[in-house]
């Protein structure tokens, strides 16, 4: 008897010219027959094909017991097929998961580190409360293995165990903490990763690890681990070592996390007497330096975070932010635009709006409409609190109305504000009416020179 391989199944599905469901139904019947075989190779190949069909949306829960059988085979190639199928198809409601407890215990005692790793990977995906409770002790023993590959896998799986069995965190936290002192960087990185995920839920529980994290920030050269440490520091502690890393690192991903950590942490550093830390100006300078280098986006991210905690220190860098409106990168322009909107106050409104108007004239497409929307928003906020000269603002609205392009939302907002100003500000009514008459009489004002405008 010649059974179809997975390659044969895939080729058959792709070359099927008729109803593919008929072909798959026939293949399912063949797989069910193969699963009755006592030959490990045939049964493993059947589970392999079934796993592929499961990826296409076909149910394989009925083959859960056969999957456990394949997981228990001696050959590594067969085990891998079974563990992959279990990881993909088992759920919290799969009854046969209970049969895996002793199987996992056996695998964890294997001298082959890759068999241990295979079992750990599968357990991370199918872990239930019972598995986590019964196998926690075995996992802790593996964390003391003399093989770094096993130690890092065992450390990493702890988070999945804690999700299913929260009491396990108290029982194993000391062992997890010990792994942060490892000589092997990969194991330390795994322990940091677990703590990073835990700190997202209850940050204050990990303040006691500040010395270990500070040591990693000052001694480690692994960028990926430093990113994770920075996230934990942001979540739980203050900014610490991050400014030095910002100045020295060339890794953009690490740079981003450190800038985000430092600037976000400043939101919580105000002293009881209302004063701010002395290093705020230095941090602002770091962000501004990145605006003037190639890392404009990172600098804008930092300044955006500082806007929430220290808005008064951003105004000195208005010119550098305005320069970002001229770059080709749309994401940088939009980030700078959001930052400028937050900076506007009655004292600087006219200067910023005039600059935005200058960019509106030369912009096109969606970016032009975004500029117009921000101008209308900033000037109308809190009943026009940022507008000190309504004659000037009427002129701005008239210019916006004649900008080429069509945008119903902006046009409706301009209309609303013109009517609103006519009601609120008696001094500009005559000028406003005159401008509206000019619009009605001037065809180009409505359609523009061969193009439609917002006014229409």
C-alpha positions in Angstrom: 0.0 0.0 0.0 1.4 3.4 -1.0 0.3 6.2 1.3 0.2 9.8 0.1 2.9 12.0 1.6 2.2 15.6 2.7 3.8 16.8 -0.6 1.4 14.6 -2.5 -1.6 16.0 -0.6 -0.5 19.6 -1.2 0.1 19.0 -4.9 -3.3 17.2 -5.2 -5.1 20.2 -3.6 -3.4 22.7 -5.9 -3.9 20.7 -9.1 -7.6 19.8 -8.3 -9.7 21.3 -11.1 -13.0 20.3 -9.6 -14.5 20.7 -6.2 -11.5 20.7 -3.8 -13.7 19.8 -0.9 -14.4 16.4 -2.5 -10.7 15.8 -2.8 -10.1 16.8 0.8 -13.0 14.7 2.1 -11.4 11.7 0.3 -8.0 12.5 1.8 -9.6 12.7 5.2 -10.9 9.1 4.8 -7.5 7.9 3.8 -6.0 9.7 6.9 -8.5 8.0 9.2 -7.5 4.6 7.7 -3.8 5.4 8.1 -4.3 6.4 11.8 -5.4 2.8 12.5 -2.0 1.5 11.5 0.5 0.4 14.1 3.4 1.6 11.9 4.9 4.7 13.6 5.9 6.2 10.2 2.5 5.8 8.6 0.7 7.2 11.7 3.1 10.1 11.9 2.6 11.0 8.3 -1.1 10.9 8.8 -0.9 13.3 11.7 1.4 15.5 9.6 -1.2 15.7 6.8 -4.0 16.3 9.2 -2.0 19.2 10.8 -1.7 20.8 7.3 -5.4 20.4 6.8 -6.1 21.9 10.2 -4.1 25.0 9.0 -6.7 25.3 6.2 -9.5 25.3 8.7 -10.5 21.6 9.0 -11.1 20.2 12.4 -8.7 17.6 13.8 -9.9 17.5 17.4 -11.2 14.0 16.8 -7.6 12.8 16.3 -6.3 14.2 19.7 -5.6 10.7 21.1 -3.6 9.7 18.0 -1.6 12.9 18.3 -0.6 12.0 21.9 0.4 8.6 20.6 2.7 10.2 18.0 4.2 12.5 20.7 5.2 9.4 22.6 7.2 7.7 19.8 10.9 7.2 20.3 12.2 8.8 17.1 12.7 12.5 17.3 11.3 13.1 13.8 8.0 11.5 14.8 7.9 13.3 18.2 8.3 16.6 16.4 5.3 15.9 14.2 3.2 15.0 17.2 4.2 18.0 19.3 3.5 20.4 16.4 0.1 18.9 16.0 -0.7 19.2 19.7 0.6 22.8 19.8 -1.7 23.7 17.0 -4.9 21.8 17.7 -5.1 21.3 21.5 -7.2 23.8 23.5 -8.0 24.2 27.2 -10.9 21.9 26.7 -9.0 19.0 25.1 -9.5 16.1 27.4 -6.4 14.1 26.5 -4.1 16.9 27.7 -4.3 15.1 31.1 -2.5 12.2 29.4 0.5 14.5 28.6 1.6 15.0 32.2 3.6 11.8 32.5 4.8 12.2 28.9 6.2 15.6 29.6 7.9 14.3 32.8 9.6 11.6 30.8 10.7 14.1 28.1 12.0 16.5 30.7 14.3 13.8 31.9 15.8 13.1 28.5 19.5 13.4 27.9 18.8 14.9 24.5 18.4 18.7 25.0 16.4 19.1 21.8 13.8 16.6 23.0 13.5 18.6 26.2 13.2 21.8 24.2 10.5 20.2 22.0 8.5 19.3 25.0 8.9 22.7 26.6 7.7 24.4 23.4 4.6 22.2 23.2 3.8 22.7 26.9 4.0 26.5 26.5 1.2 26.2 23.8 -1.1 23.7 25.5 -0.5 24.6 29.1 -3.5 24.2 31.4 -3.9 24.8 35.2 -3.4 21.1 35.9 -0.3 20.9 33.8 1.2 24.1 35.2 0.6 22.9 38.8 1.9 19.4 38.3 5.0 20.2 36.2 6.2 23.4 37.9 8.7 21.5 40.0 10.1 19.8 36.9 10.4 23.2 35.2 12.3 24.6 38.1 14.7 21.6 38.0 15.3 22.2 34.4 16.3 25.8 35.2 19.3 24.4 36.9 20.3 22.3 33.9 24.0 22.5 32.9 22.8 23.1 29.3 22.1 26.8 28.5 19.6 25.7 25.8 17.5 23.9 28.3 17.8 26.6 31.0 16.6 29.4 28.6 13.7 27.3 27.4 12.6 26.5 31.0 13.0 30.1 32.0 10.9 31.4 29.1 8.0 29.0 29.7 7.5 30.3 33.2 5.4 33.2 32.0 2.9 30.8 30.4 2.8 28.8 33.6 2.1 31.9 35.7 -0.8 32.9 33.4 -2.5 29.5 34.1 -1.2 29.1 37.6 -0.6 32.5 39.3 0.4 30.9 42.6 3.4 29.5 40.9 5.0 32.9 40.7 5.4 33.1 44.4 6.9 29.6 44.5 9.4 30.2 41.7 10.3 33.9 41.8 13.6 33.4 43.6 14.7 30.9 40.9 13.7 33.4 38.2 15.7 36.1 39.9 18.7 33.8 40.1 18.7 33.5 36.3 19.3 37.2 36.0 22.7 36.6 37.4 23.5 34.0 34.8 26.8 34.1 32.8 24.9 33.0 29.7 23.4 36.1 28.0 20.6 34.1 26.3 19.3 32.8 29.7 19.5 36.3 31.2 17.6 37.7 28.2 14.8 35.1 28.7 14.5 36.0 32.4 14.3 39.7 31.5 11.6 38.9 28.9 9.5 37.0 31.5 9.8 39.8 34.0 9.0 42.4 31.3 5.7 40.6 30.6 4.9 40.3 34.3 5.7 44.0 34.9 3.0 45.0 32.4 0.4 43.6 34.7 1.7 44.7 38.2 4.7 47.0 37.8 5.2 47.7 41.5 5.9 44.1 42.3 9.2 44.3 40.5 10.7 47.5 42.0 12.9 45.3 44.2 14.7 44.2 41.1 16.0 47.7 40.4 19.7 46.8 41.3 19.7 43.9 38.8 18.2 46.0 36.1 20.5 48.9 36.7 23.5 46.5 36.4 22.2 45.2 33.1 21.7 48.7 31.8 25.3 49.6 32.7 27.1 46.4 31.7 25.1 44.6 28.9 25.8 45.1 25.2 22.9 43.0 24.0 20.6 45.5 22.3 17.5 43.2 22.4 17.9 42.6 26.1 18.5 46.3 26.7 15.2 47.1 24.9 13.4 44.8 27.3 15.1 46.2 30.3 14.2 49.7 29.1 10.6 48.7 28.9 10.6 47.3 32.4 12.4 50.5 33.7 9.7 52.6 31.9 7.0 50.5 33.5 8.3 50.3 37.0 11.2 52.7 37.7 12.7 56.0 36.8 15.0 56.8 33.8 18.4 55.8 35.3 21.0 54.9 32.8 19.0 55.6 29.6 20.3 59.1 28.7 23.9 57.6 28.4 22.6 54.8 26.2 20.8 57.4 24.0 24.0 59.3 23.5 26.2 56.3 22.7 24.1 53.6 21.0 23.8 53.3 17.3 20.9 50.8 17.4 17.7 52.6 16.4 15.3 50.2 18.1 17.2 50.6 21.5 17.4 54.3 20.9 13.6 54.4 20.5 12.9 52.5 23.7 15.3 54.6 25.7 13.9 57.9 24.5 10.4 56.6 25.2 11.4 55.4 28.7 13.1 58.7 29.7 10.5 61.1 28.4 7.5 59.1 29.7 9.1 58.6 33.1 9.3 62.4 33.5 5.6 62.5 33.8 6.0 61.0 37.3 9.1 62.9 38.5 7.6 66.1 39.7 8.6 66.8 43.3 6.2 67.4 46.2 6.9 71.2 46.1 6.0 71.3 42.4 9.6 71.7 41.1 11.0 69.5 38.4 14.2 67.4 38.2 17.4 69.3 37.2 18.0 67.0 34.3 14.8 67.9 32.3 16.6 70.5 30.1 19.3 68.0 29.3 16.7 65.4 28.3 15.0 68.0 26.1 18.4 68.7 24.5 18.8 65.0 23.7 15.5 65.0 21.9 16.3 68.2 20.1 19.7 66.8 19.0 17.9 63.9 17.3 15.7 66.4 15.5 18.8 67.9 13.9 20.3 64.5 13.0 18.8 61.8 10.9 16.7 60.4 13.8 14.0 63.1 13.5 11.2 60.7 14.3 12.8 59.5 17.5 13.3 63.1 18.6 9.7 63.9 17.8 8.5 60.9 19.8 10.5 62.2 22.8 9.2 65.7 22.5 5.6 64.4 22.2 6.0 62.5 25.5 7.5 65.6 27.1 4.6 67.7 26.0 2.4 65.9 28.5 4.7 66.5 31.4 6.7 69.6 30.6 5.0 71.6 27.9 6.8 74.8 28.8 10.2 73.4 27.8 9.1 72.5 24.3 8.4 76.0 23.1 12.1 76.8 22.7 12.4 74.2 20.0 9.5 75.4 17.9 11.7 76.2 14.9 13.3 72.7 14.8 9.8 71.2 14.9 8.6 73.4 12.1 11.5 72.3 10.0 10.2 68.8 10.1 7.1 69.8 8.2 9.3 70.2 5.1 10.8 66.7 5.1 9.6 64.1 2.6 8.7 61.4 5.1 5.0 61.6 5.8 5.1 60.0 9.2 7.6 62.6 10.4 5.5 65.5 9.0 2.3 64.1 10.7 4.1 63.6 14.0 5.5 67.2 13.9 2.0 68.5 13.0 0.5 66.8 16.1 3.3 68.2 18.3 2.7 71.7 16.9 -1.0 71.5 17.6 -0.2 70.8 21.3 2.2 73.7 21.5 -0.2 76.4 20.3 -1.2 79.1 22.8 -2.5 82.7 22.5 1.0 84.0 22.4 2.4 81.9 19.5 -0.8 81.0 17.6 -0.4 83.5 14.8 3.2 82.5 14.1 2.5 78.8 14.0 -0.7 79.2 12.0 1.0 81.4 9.4 3.7 78.7 9.0 1.1 76.0 8.7 -0.7 78.1 6.1 2.5 78.4 4.1 2.8 74.6 4.0 -0.9 74.2 3.2 -0.4 76.2 0.0 2.3 74.0 -1.4 1.0 70.7 0.0 -1.4 68.3 -1.8 -3.6 65.4 -1.2 -4.4 64.0 2.2 -1.6 66.0 3.9 -3.1 69.3 2.7 -6.4 68.3 4.2 -4.8 67.3 7.5 -3.0 70.7 7.7 -6.4 72.5 7.1 -8.1 70.3 9.7 -5.5 71.1 12.3 -5.6 74.8 11.7 -9.4 74.8 12.0 -9.1 72.7 15.2 -6.4 74.8 16.9 -8.1 78.1 16.2 -11.6 77.1 17.3 -10.7 75.2 20.5 -12.3 76.5 23.7 -14.4 79.2 21.8 -11.4 80.6 19.9 -9.2 81.1 23.0 -6.0 81.0 20.8 -7.3 83.8 18.5 -6.5 87.3 19.6 -7.2 89.1 16.3 -10.5 88.0 14.6 -9.8 90.1 11.5 -6.7 88.1 11.0 -8.5 84.8 11.6 -11.2 85.8 9.1 -8.5 86.2 6.6 -7.2 82.7 7.4 -10.7 81.2 6.9 -11.0 83.0 3.6 -7.6 81.6 2.4 -8.6 78.1 3.5 -11.9 78.4 1.6 -10.0 79.0 -1.6 -7.5 76.2 -1.2 -7.7 73.8 -4.2 -9.3 70.4 -3.5 -12.5 69.0 -2.2 -13.1 67.9 1.4 -16.6 67.9 2.7 -15.6 67.8 6.4 -13.2 70.7 6.2 -15.7 72.7 4.1 -18.5 72.1 6.6 -16.2 73.2 9.5 -15.2 76.4 7.6 -18.9 77.2 7.0 -19.7 76.5 10.7 -17.0 78.8 11.9 -17.9 81.6 9.6 -21.5 81.5 10.8 -20.3 81.2 14.4 -18.0 84.2 14.1 -20.7 86.3 12.6 -22.8 85.5 15.6 -20.1 85.9 18.3 -17.9 88.8 17.0 -19.9 91.9 16.1 -16.8 93.8 14.9 -16.1 91.6 11.9 -19.6 91.1 10.6 -19.3 93.8 7.9 -16.0 92.4 6.7 -17.3 88.9 6.8 -20.5 89.7 4.8 -18.3 91.6 2.2 -16.0 88.5 1.8 -19.0 86.3 1.3 -20.4 88.6 -1.4 -17.0 88.5 -3.1 -17.2 84.7 -3.1 -20.6 84.7 -4.7 -19.6 87.2 -7.4 -16.1 85.7 -8.2 -16.4 82.4 -10.1 -12.7 81.7 -9.6 -13.1 82.0 -5.9 -15.5 79.1 -6.0 -14.0 76.9 -8.7 -10.5 78.2 -8.7 -8.5 78.7 -12.0 -9.7 75.5 -13.6 -10.0 73.5 -10.3 -12.5 73.1 -7.6 -11.8 74.6 -4.2 -13.0 74.0 -0.6 -15.3 77.0 -1.0 -17.6 75.2 -3.4 
